[in-house]
Each structure stands twice: as structure tokens, then as C-alpha cells.
Amino acid sequence: MPSQEEIFEKVQEALVDALGVDDDEVTPTATLRGDLDAESIDFLDIVFRLEKSFDIKIERGELFPEDLFNDTQYVDDGKMNPAGIAALKERMPFADLSKFEANPAVQNLAEQLTVQDLCNFVDHKLKAA
């Protein structure tokens, strides 16, 4: 089982390669979209690189459960309702959703996903394997 530092280094390498950013830009608190300018298409490349680096399989919607954002059971007027937030927490136990809960507009989640959240996701996947 890799250490937290080893996980970070591999995640950092994947992000540098996928996004064309410098190593020093990829910090644990850097947001994927806001700080590193990741776009939707980049997430496919990031997932591919993480799968290869850690020898894991990441199912569609596992890292970023976009299906929940289109479900009227969970979204009211573009915001996640309490049931939606509960579903997100269940599907994303690796992510710190506290900022999102304060303003649960659907588009905000992608803006708040951090490098540390990715590291936590990988750690979660490896422990579950």
C-alpha cells in the first residue's frame, strides 16, 4: 500500500502530464478547475492516468458522480437539496464537501474539487481493493 506522500507524488505527476501545469502548481489545496484550469475533457485523461499509475479501475461517475446532478430527486433550481447532498456524501466519502454544502449550486462542486480530494479518492480505492 503506497504512503500518502507516494499517492500525492503520482497524482501530481498525472496532473502535470494531463494539464501541462508545473509541479509547484499542484499542491494539495489547489482546485482542479479553478487553480489548474482542468476542463471536462481533461478529467478523462486524468482518470486514465490515475488508473495506469495505480493499477485501478475507475468507473464512469465514480470520481465525479455527474448522474446525481441531473436527477430531479436531488436537484431543485440548480441546487442540490438535502437528499442530494446526502447522496453525494455517500458517493464521495473521499471529498471535503463542507464548502459545497454552504452553497450547493451544482456547478460549484467541480470548482471545489481539490488535488487532496483526488489523493483521498485514490487512497479510498486502494483500501477498498
Phi and psi in radians as a Rosetta constraint file:
Dihedral C 1 N 2 CA 2 C 2 CIRCULARHARMONIC -1.227 0.35
Dihedral N 2 CA 2 C 2 N 3 CIRCULARHARMONIC 2.650 0.35
Dihedral C 2 N 3 CA 3 C 3 CIRCULARHARMONIC -1.312 0.35
Dihedral N 3 CA 3 C 3 N 4 CIRCULARHARMONIC 2.937 0.35
Dihedral C 3 N 4 CA 4 C 4 CIRCULARHARMONIC -1.022 0.35
Dihedral N 4 CA 4 C 4 N 5 CIRCULARHARMONIC -0.699 0.35
Dihedral C 4 N 5 CA 5 C 5 CIRCULARHARMONIC -1.130 0.35
Dihedral N 5 CA 5 C 5 N 6 CIRCULARHARMONIC -0.734 0.35
Dihedral C 5 N 6 CA 6 C 6 CIRCULARHARMONIC -1.142 0.35
Dihedral N 6 CA 6 C 6 N 7 CIRCULARHARMONIC -0.689 0.35
Dihedral C 6 N 7 CA 7 C 7 CIRCULARHARMONIC -1.093 0.35
Dihedral N 7 CA 7 C 7 N 8 CIRCULARHARMONIC -0.821 0.35
Dihedral C 7 N 8 CA 8 C 8 CIRCULARHARMONIC -1.023 0.35
Dihedral N 8 CA 8 C 8 N 9 CIRCULARHARMONIC -0.785 0.35
Dihedral C 8 N 9 CA 9 C 9 CIRCULARHARMONIC -1.060 0.35
Dihedral N 9 CA 9 C 9 N 10 CIRCULARHARMONIC -0.727 0.35
Dihedral C 9 N 10 CA 10 C 10 CIRCULARHARMONIC -1.246 0.35
Dihedral N 10 CA 10 C 10 N 11 CIRCULARHARMONIC -0.669 0.35
Dihedral C 10 N 11 CA 11 C 11 CIRCULARHARMONIC -1.128 0.35
Dihedral N 11 CA 11 C 11 N 12 CIRCULARHARMONIC -0.772 0.35
Dihedral C 11 N 12 CA 12 C 12 CIRCULARHARMONIC -1.014 0.35
Dihedral N 12 CA 12 C 12 N 13 CIRCULARHARMONIC -0.813 0.35
Dihedral C 12 N 13 CA 13 C 13 CIRCULARHARMONIC -1.066 0.35
Dihedral N 13 CA 13 C 13 N 14 CIRCULARHARMONIC -0.748 0.35
Dihedral C 13 N 14 CA 14 C 14 CIRCULARHARMONIC -1.077 0.35
Dihedral N 14 CA 14 C 14 N 15 CIRCULARHARMONIC -0.721 0.35
Dihedral C 14 N 15 CA 15 C 15 CIRCULARHARMONIC -1.242 0.35
Dihedral N 15 CA 15 C 15 N 16 CIRCULARHARMONIC -0.686 0.35
Dihedral C 15 N 16 CA 16 C 16 CIRCULARHARMONIC -1.055 0.35
Dihedral N 16 CA 16 C 16 N 17 CIRCULARHARMONIC -0.810 0.35
Dihedral C 16 N 17 CA 17 C 17 CIRCULARHARMONIC -1.183 0.35
Dihedral N 17 CA 17 C 17 N 18 CIRCULARHARMONIC -0.731 0.35
Dihedral C 17 N 18 CA 18 C 18 CIRCULARHARMONIC -1.308 0.35
Dihedral N 18 CA 18 C 18 N 19 CIRCULARHARMONIC -0.620 0.35
Dihedral C 18 N 19 CA 19 C 19 CIRCULARHARMONIC -1.861 0.35
Dihedral N 19 CA 19 C 19 N 20 CIRCULARHARMONIC -0.165 0.35
Dihedral C 19 N 20 CA 20 C 20 CIRCULARHARMONIC 1.172 0.35
Dihedral N 20 CA 20 C 20 N 21 CIRCULARHARMONIC 0.569 0.35
Dihedral C 20 N 21 CA 21 C 21 CIRCULARHARMONIC -1.762 0.35
Dihedral N 21 CA 21 C 21 N 22 CIRCULARHARMONIC 2.932 0.35
Dihedral C 21 N 22 CA 22 C 22 CIRCULARHARMONIC -1.467 0.35
Dihedral N 22 CA 22 C 22 N 23 CIRCULARHARMONIC 2.672 0.35
Dihedral C 22 N 23 CA 23 C 23 CIRCULARHARMONIC -0.894 0.35
Dihedral N 23 CA 23 C 23 N 24 CIRCULARHARMONIC -0.777 0.35
Dihedral C 23 N 24 CA 24 C 24 CIRCULARHARMONIC -1.223 0.35
Dihedral N 24 CA 24 C 24 N 25 CIRCULARHARMONIC -0.244 0.35
Dihedral C 24 N 25 CA 25 C 25 CIRCULARHARMONIC -1.384 0.35
Dihedral N 25 CA 25 C 25 N 26 CIRCULARHARMONIC -0.423 0.35
Dihedral C 25 N 26 CA 26 C 26 CIRCULARHARMONIC -1.571 0.35
Dihedral N 26 CA 26 C 26 N 27 CIRCULARHARMONIC 1.520 0.35
Dihedral C 26 N 27 CA 27 C 27 CIRCULARHARMONIC -1.888 0.35
Dihedral N 27 CA 27 C 27 N 28 CIRCULARHARMONIC 2.828 0.35
Dihedral C 27 N 28 CA 28 C 28 CIRCULARHARMONIC -0.973 0.35
Dihedral N 28 CA 28 C 28 N 29 CIRCULARHARMONIC -0.597 0.35
Dihedral C 28 N 29 CA 29 C 29 CIRCULARHARMONIC -1.562 0.35
Dihedral N 29 CA 29 C 29 N 30 CIRCULARHARMONIC -0.085 0.35
Dihedral C 29 N 30 CA 30 C 30 CIRCULARHARMONIC -1.160 0.35
Dihedral N 30 CA 30 C 30 N 31 CIRCULARHARMONIC 2.345 0.35
Dihedral C 30 N 31 CA 31 C 31 CIRCULARHARMONIC -1.515 0.35
Dihedral N 31 CA 31 C 31 N 32 CIRCULARHARMONIC 2.516 0.35
Dihedral C 31 N 32 CA 32 C 32 CIRCULARHARMONIC -1.126 0.35
Dihedral N 32 CA 32 C 32 N 33 CIRCULARHARMONIC -0.797 0.35
Dihedral C 32 N 33 CA 33 C 33 CIRCULARHARMONIC -1.469 0.35
Dihedral N 33 CA 33 C 33 N 34 CIRCULARHARMONIC -0.895 0.35
Dihedral C 33 N 34 CA 34 C 34 CIRCULARHARMONIC -1.168 0.35
Dihedral N 34 CA 34 C 34 N 35 CIRCULARHARMONIC -0.845 0.35
Dihedral C 34 N 35 CA 35 C 35 CIRCULARHARMONIC -1.595 0.35
Dihedral N 35 CA 35 C 35 N 36 CIRCULARHARMONIC -0.626 0.35
Dihedral C 35 N 36 CA 36 C 36 CIRCULARHARMONIC -1.833 0.35
Dihedral N 36 CA 36 C 36 N 37 CIRCULARHARMONIC 0.010 0.35
Dihedral C 36 N 37 CA 37 C 37 CIRCULARHARMONIC 1.012 0.35
Dihedral N 37 CA 37 C 37 N 38 CIRCULARHARMONIC 0.582 0.35
Dihedral C 37 N 38 CA 38 C 38 CIRCULARHARMONIC -1.207 0.35
Dihedral N 38 CA 38 C 38 N 39 CIRCULARHARMONIC 2.421 0.35
Dihedral C 38 N 39 CA 39 C 39 CIRCULARHARMONIC -1.940 0.35
Dihedral N 39 CA 39 C 39 N 40 CIRCULARHARMONIC 2.955 0.35
Dihedral C 39 N 40 CA 40 C 40 CIRCULARHARMONIC -0.879 0.35
Dihedral N 40 CA 40 C 40 N 41 CIRCULARHARMONIC -0.809 0.35
Dihedral C 40 N 41 CA 41 C 41 CIRCULARHARMONIC -1.108 0.35
Dihedral N 41 CA 41 C 41 N 42 CIRCULARHARMONIC -0.533 0.35
Dihedral C 41 N 42 CA 42 C 42 CIRCULARHARMONIC -1.143 0.35
Dihedral N 42 CA 42 C 42 N 43 CIRCULARHARMONIC -0.512 0.35
Dihedral C 42 N 43 CA 43 C 43 CIRCULARHARMONIC -1.116 0.35
Dihedral N 43 CA 43 C 43 N 44 CIRCULARHARMONIC -0.557 0.35
Dihedral C 43 N 44 CA 44 C 44 CIRCULARHARMONIC -1.117 0.35
Dihedral N 44 CA 44 C 44 N 45 CIRCULARHARMONIC -0.769 0.35
Dihedral C 44 N 45 CA 45 C 45 CIRCULARHARMONIC -1.151 0.35
Dihedral N 45 CA 45 C 45 N 46 CIRCULARHARMONIC -0.732 0.35
Dihedral C 45 N 46 CA 46 C 46 CIRCULARHARMONIC -1.071 0.35
Dihedral N 46 CA 46 C 46 N 47 CIRCULARHARMONIC -0.807 0.35
Dihedral C 46 N 47 CA 47 C 47 CIRCULARHARMONIC -1.048 0.35
Dihedral N 47 CA 47 C 47 N 48 CIRCULARHARMONIC -0.802 0.35
Dihedral C 47 N 48 CA 48 C 48 CIRCULARHARMONIC -1.006 0.35
Dihedral N 48 CA 48 C 48 N 49 CIRCULARHARMONIC -0.815 0.35
Dihedral C 48 N 49 CA 49 C 49 CIRCULARHARMONIC -1.156 0.35
Dihedral N 49 CA 49 C 49 N 50 CIRCULARHARMONIC -0.665 0.35
Dihedral C 49 N 50 CA 50 C 50 CIRCULARHARMONIC -1.168 0.35
Dihedral N 50 CA 50 C 50 N 51 CIRCULARHARMONIC -0.724 0.35
Dihedral C 50 N 51 CA 51 C 51 CIRCULARHARMONIC -1.032 0.35
Dihedral N 51 CA 51 C 51 N 52 CIRCULARHARMONIC -0.770 0.35
Dihedral C 51 N 52 CA 52 C 52 CIRCULARHARMONIC -1.201 0.35
Dihedral N 52 CA 52 C 52 N 53 CIRCULARHARMONIC -0.769 0.35
Dihedral C 52 N 53 CA 53 C 53 CIRCULARHARMONIC -1.141 0.35
Dihedral N 53 CA 53 C 53 N 54 CIRCULARHARMONIC -0.639 0.35
Dihedral C 53 N 54 CA 54 C 54 CIRCULARHARMONIC -1.919 0.35
Dihedral N 54 CA 54 C 54 N 55 CIRCULARHARMONIC 0.044 0.35
Dihedral C 54 N 55 CA 55 C 55 CIRCULARHARMONIC 0.916 0.35
Dihedral N 55 CA 55 C 55 N 56 CIRCULARHARMONIC 0.919 0.35
Dihedral C 55 N 56 CA 56 C 56 CIRCULARHARMONIC -2.217 0.35
Dihedral N 56 CA 56 C 56 N 57 CIRCULARHARMONIC 2.847 0.35
Dihedral C 56 N 57 CA 57 C 57 CIRCULARHARMONIC -1.971 0.35
Dihedral N 57 CA 57 C 57 N 58 CIRCULARHARMONIC 2.171 0.35
Dihedral C 57 N 58 CA 58 C 58 CIRCULARHARMONIC -1.927 0.35
Dihedral N 58 CA 58 C 58 N 59 CIRCULARHARMONIC 1.956 0.35
Dihedral C 58 N 59 CA 59 C 59 CIRCULARHARMONIC -1.257 0.35
Dihedral N 59 CA 59 C 59 N 60 CIRCULARHARMONIC 2.661 0.35
Dihedral C 59 N 60 CA 60 C 60 CIRCULARHARMONIC -1.001 0.35
Dihedral N 60 CA 60 C 60 N 61 CIRCULARHARMONIC 2.303 0.35
Dihedral C 60 N 61 CA 61 C 61 CIRCULARHARMONIC 1.446 0.35
Dihedral N 61 CA 61 C 61 N 62 CIRCULARHARMONIC -0.065 0.35
Dihedral C 61 N 62 CA 62 C 62 CIRCULARHARMONIC -1.307 0.35
Dihedral N 62 CA 62 C 62 N 63 CIRCULARHARMONIC -0.787 0.35
Dihedral C 62 N 63 CA 63 C 63 CIRCULARHARMONIC -1.351 0.35
Dihedral N 63 CA 63 C 63 N 64 CIRCULARHARMONIC -0.701 0.35
Dihedral C 63 N 64 CA 64 C 64 CIRCULARHARMONIC -2.359 0.35
Dihedral N 64 CA 64 C 64 N 65 CIRCULARHARMONIC 1.656 0.35
Dihedral C 64 N 65 CA 65 C 65 CIRCULARHARMONIC -1.294 0.35
Dihedral N 65 CA 65 C 65 N 66 CIRCULARHARMONIC 1.260 0.35
Dihedral C 65 N 66 CA 66 C 66 CIRCULARHARMONIC -1.097 0.35
Dihedral N 66 CA 66 C 66 N 67 CIRCULARHARMONIC -0.399 0.35
Dihedral C 66 N 67 CA 67 C 67 CIRCULARHARMONIC -1.057 0.35
Dihedral N 67 CA 67 C 67 N 68 CIRCULARHARMONIC -0.541 0.35
Dihedral C 67 N 68 CA 68 C 68 CIRCULARHARMONIC -1.174 0.35
Dihedral N 68 CA 68 C 68 N 69 CIRCULARHARMONIC -0.527 0.35
Dihedral C 68 N 69 CA 69 C 69 CIRCULARHARMONIC -1.293 0.35
Dihedral N 69 CA 69 C 69 N 70 CIRCULARHARMONIC -0.268 0.35
Dihedral C 69 N 70 CA 70 C 70 CIRCULARHARMONIC -1.807 0.35
Dihedral N 70 CA 70 C 70 N 71 CIRCULARHARMONIC 0.072 0.35
Dihedral C 70 N 71 CA 71 C 71 CIRCULARHARMONIC -1.685 0.35
Dihedral N 71 CA 71 C 71 N 72 CIRCULARHARMONIC 2.023 0.35
Dihedral C 71 N 72 CA 72 C 72 CIRCULARHARMONIC -1.130 0.35
Dihedral N 72 CA 72 C 72 N 73 CIRCULARHARMONIC -0.272 0.35
Dihedral C 72 N 73 CA 73 C 73 CIRCULARHARMONIC -1.193 0.35
Dihedral N 73 CA 73 C 73 N 74 CIRCULARHARMONIC -0.459 0.35
Dihedral C 73 N 74 CA 74 C 74 CIRCULARHARMONIC -1.960 0.35
Dihedral N 74 CA 74 C 74 N 75 CIRCULARHARMONIC -0.245 0.35
Dihedral C 74 N 75 CA 75 C 75 CIRCULARHARMONIC -2.175 0.35
Dihedral N 75 CA 75 C 75 N 76 CIRCULARHARMONIC 2.252 0.35
Dihedral C 75 N 76 CA 76 C 76 CIRCULARHARMONIC -2.171 0.35
Dihedral N 76 CA 76 C 76 N 77 CIRCULARHARMONIC 2.124 0.35
Dihedral C 76 N 77 CA 77 C 77 CIRCULARHARMONIC 0.862 0.35
Dihedral N 77 CA 77 C 77 N 78 CIRCULARHARMONIC 0.783 0.35
Dihedral C 77 N 78 CA 78 C 78 CIRCULARHARMONIC 1.370 0.35
Dihedral N 78 CA 78 C 78 N 79 CIRCULARHARMONIC 0.109 0.35
Dihedral C 78 N 79 CA 79 C 79 CIRCULARHARMONIC -2.156 0.35
Dihedral N 79 CA 79 C 79 N 80 CIRCULARHARMONIC 2.508 0.35
Dihedral C 79 N 80 CA 80 C 80 CIRCULARHARMONIC -1.244 0.35
Dihedral N 80 CA 80 C 80 N 81 CIRCULARHARMONIC 2.324 0.35
Dihedral C 80 N 81 CA 81 C 81 CIRCULARHARMONIC -1.536 0.35
Dihedral N 81 CA 81 C 81 N 82 CIRCULARHARMONIC 3.063 0.35
Dihedral C 81 N 82 CA 82 C 82 CIRCULARHARMONIC -0.971 0.35
Dihedral N 82 CA 82 C 82 N 83 CIRCULARHARMONIC -0.651 0.35
Dihedral C 82 N 83 CA 83 C 83 CIRCULARHARMONIC -1.151 0.35
Dihedral N 83 CA 83 C 83 N 84 CIRCULARHARMONIC -0.655 0.35
Dihedral C 83 N 84 CA 84 C 84 CIRCULARHARMONIC -1.154 0.35
Dihedral N 84 CA 84 C 84 N 85 CIRCULARHARMONIC -0.727 0.35
Dihedral C 84 N 85 CA 85 C 85 CIRCULARHARMONIC -1.124 0.35
Dihedral N 85 CA 85 C 85 N 86 CIRCULARHARMONIC -0.707 0.35
Dihedral C 85 N 86 CA 86 C 86 CIRCULARHARMONIC -1.091 0.35
Dihedral N 86 CA 86 C 86 N 87 CIRCULARHARMONIC -0.725 0.35
Dihedral C 86 N 87 CA 87 C 87 CIRCULARHARMONIC -1.138 0.35
Dihedral N 87 CA 87 C 87 N 88 CIRCULARHARMONIC -0.699 0.35
Dihedral C 87 N 88 CA 88 C 88 CIRCULARHARMONIC -1.081 0.35
Dihedral N 88 CA 88 C 88 N 89 CIRCULARHARMONIC -0.787 0.35
Dihedral C 88 N 89 CA 89 C 89 CIRCULARHARMONIC -1.073 0.35
Dihedral N 89 CA 89 C 89 N 90 CIRCULARHARMONIC -0.631 0.35
Dihedral C 89 N 90 CA 90 C 90 CIRCULARHARMONIC -1.202 0.35
Dihedral N 90 CA 90 C 90 N 91 CIRCULARHARMONIC -0.715 0.35
Dihedral C 90 N 91 CA 91 C 91 CIRCULARHARMONIC -1.422 0.35
Dihedral N 91 CA 91 C 91 N 92 CIRCULARHARMONIC -0.398 0.35
Dihedral C 91 N 92 CA 92 C 92 CIRCULARHARMONIC -2.202 0.35
Dihedral N 92 CA 92 C 92 N 93 CIRCULARHARMONIC 1.016 0.35
Dihedral C 92 N 93 CA 93 C 93 CIRCULARHARMONIC -1.132 0.35
Dihedral N 93 CA 93 C 93 N 94 CIRCULARHARMONIC -0.248 0.35
Dihedral C 93 N 94 CA 94 C 94 CIRCULARHARMONIC -1.478 0.35
Dihedral N 94 CA 94 C 94 N 95 CIRCULARHARMONIC -0.229 0.35
Dihedral C 94 N 95 CA 95 C 95 CIRCULARHARMONIC -1.794 0.35
Dihedral N 95 CA 95 C 95 N 96 CIRCULARHARMONIC 2.519 0.35
Dihedral C 95 N 96 CA 96 C 96 CIRCULARHARMONIC -1.481 0.35
Dihedral N 96 CA 96 C 96 N 97 CIRCULARHARMONIC 1.865 0.35
Dihedral C 96 N 97 CA 97 C 97 CIRCULARHARMONIC -1.726 0.35
Dihedral N 97 CA 97 C 97 N 98 CIRCULARHARMONIC 0.206 0.35
Dihedral C 97 N 98 CA 98 C 98 CIRCULARHARMONIC -1.089 0.35
Dihedral N 98 CA 98 C 98 N 99 CIRCULARHARMONIC -0.738 0.35
Dihedral C 98 N 99 CA 99 C 99 CIRCULARHARMONIC -1.154 0.35
Dihedral N 99 CA 99 C 99 N 100 CIRCULARHARMONIC -0.710 0.35
Dihedral C 99 N 100 CA 100 C 100 CIRCULARHARMONIC -1.103 0.35
Dihedral N 100 CA 100 C 100 N 101 CIRCULARHARMONIC -0.713 0.35
Dihedral C 100 N 101 CA 101 C 101 CIRCULARHARMONIC -1.043 0.35
Dihedral N 101 CA 101 C 101 N 102 CIRCULARHARMONIC -0.577 0.35
Dihedral C 101 N 102 CA 102 C 102 CIRCULARHARMONIC -1.167 0.35
Dihedral N 102 CA 102 C 102 N 103 CIRCULARHARMONIC -0.558 0.35
Dihedral C 102 N 103 CA 103 C 103 CIRCULARHARMONIC -2.530 0.35
Dihedral N 103 CA 103 C 103 N 104 CIRCULARHARMONIC 1.471 0.35
Dihedral C 103 N 104 CA 104 C 104 CIRCULARHARMONIC -1.422 0.35
Dihedral N 104 CA 104 C 104 N 105 CIRCULARHARMONIC 0.648 0.35
Dihedral C 104 N 105 CA 105 C 105 CIRCULARHARMONIC -1.142 0.35
Dihedral N 105 CA 105 C 105 N 106 CIRCULARHARMONIC 2.332 0.35
Dihedral C 105 N 106 CA 106 C 106 CIRCULARHARMONIC -0.893 0.35
Dihedral N 106 CA 106 C 106 N 107 CIRCULARHARMONIC -0.771 0.35
Dihedral C 106 N 107 CA 107 C 107 CIRCULARHARMONIC -1.167 0.35
Dihedral N 107 CA 107 C 107 N 108 CIRCULARHARMONIC -0.310 0.35
Dihedral C 107 N 108 CA 108 C 108 CIRCULARHARMONIC -1.232 0.35
Dihedral N 108 CA 108 C 108 N 109 CIRCULARHARMONIC -0.495 0.35
Dihedral C 108 N 109 CA 109 C 109 CIRCULARHARMONIC -1.098 0.35
Dihedral N 109 CA 109 C 109 N 110 CIRCULARHARMONIC -0.818 0.35
Dihedral C 109 N 110 CA 110 C 110 CIRCULARHARMONIC -1.062 0.35
Dihedral N 110 CA 110 C 110 N 111 CIRCULARHARMONIC -0.578 0.35
Dihedral C 110 N 111 CA 111 C 111 CIRCULARHARMONIC -1.245 0.35
Dihedral N 111 CA 111 C 111 N 112 CIRCULARHARMONIC -0.375 0.35
Dihedral C 111 N 112 CA 112 C 112 CIRCULARHARMONIC -1.836 0.35
Dihedral N 112 CA 112 C 112 N 113 CIRCULARHARMONIC -0.082 0.35
Dihedral C 112 N 113 CA 113 C 113 CIRCULARHARMONIC -1.192 0.35
Dihedral N 113 CA 113 C 113 N 114 CIRCULARHARMONIC 2.182 0.35
Dihedral C 113 N 114 CA 114 C 114 CIRCULARHARMONIC -1.865 0.35
Dihedral N 114 CA 114 C 114 N 115 CIRCULARHARMONIC 2.951 0.35
Dihedral C 114 N 115 CA 115 C 115 CIRCULARHARMONIC -1.047 0.35
Dihedral N 115 CA 115 C 115 N 116 CIRCULARHARMONIC -0.700 0.35
Dihedral C 115 N 116 CA 116 C 116 CIRCULARHARMONIC -1.092 0.35
Dihedral N 116 CA 116 C 116 N 117 CIRCULARHARMONIC -0.658 0.35
Dihedral C 116 N 117 CA 117 C 117 CIRCULARHARMONIC -1.054 0.35
Dihedral N 117 CA 117 C 117 N 118 CIRCULARHARMONIC -0.704 0.35
Dihedral C 117 N 118 CA 118 C 118 CIRCULARHARMONIC -1.108 0.35
Dihedral N 118 CA 118 C 118 N 119 CIRCULARHARMONIC -0.755 0.35
Dihedral C 118 N 119 CA 119 C 119 CIRCULARHARMONIC -1.077 0.35
Dihedral N 119 CA 119 C 119 N 120 CIRCULARHARMONIC -0.741 0.35
Dihedral C 119 N 120 CA 120 C 120 CIRCULARHARMONIC -1.111 0.35
Dihedral N 120 CA 120 C 120 N 121 CIRCULARHARMONIC -0.667 0.35
Dihedral C 120 N 121 CA 121 C 121 CIRCULARHARMONIC -1.070 0.35
Dihedral N 121 CA 121 C 121 N 122 CIRCULARHARMONIC -0.843 0.35
Dihedral C 121 N 122 CA 122 C 122 CIRCULARHARMONIC -1.073 0.35
Dihedral N 122 CA 122 C 122 N 123 CIRCULARHARMONIC -0.787 0.35
Dihedral C 122 N 123 CA 123 C 123 CIRCULARHARMONIC -1.037 0.35
Dihedral N 123 CA 123 C 123 N 124 CIRCULARHARMONIC -0.760 0.35
Dihedral C 123 N 124 CA 124 C 124 CIRCULARHARMONIC -1.042 0.35
Dihedral N 124 CA 124 C 124 N 125 CIRCULARHARMONIC -0.792 0.35
Dihedral C 124 N 125 CA 125 C 125 CIRCULARHARMONIC -1.107 0.35
Dihedral N 125 CA 125 C 125 N 126 CIRCULARHARMONIC -0.782 0.35
Dihedral C 125 N 126 CA 126 C 126 CIRCULARHARMONIC -1.156 0.35
Dihedral N 126 CA 126 C 126 N 127 CIRCULARHARMONIC -0.667 0.35
Dihedral C 126 N 127 CA 127 C 127 CIRCULARHARMONIC -1.222 0.35
Dihedral N 127 CA 127 C 127 N 128 CIRCULARHARMONIC -0.550 0.35
Dihedral C 127 N 128 CA 128 C 128 CIRCULARHARMONIC -1.333 0.35
Dihedral N 128 CA 128 C 128 N 129 CIRCULARHARMONIC -0.351 0.35
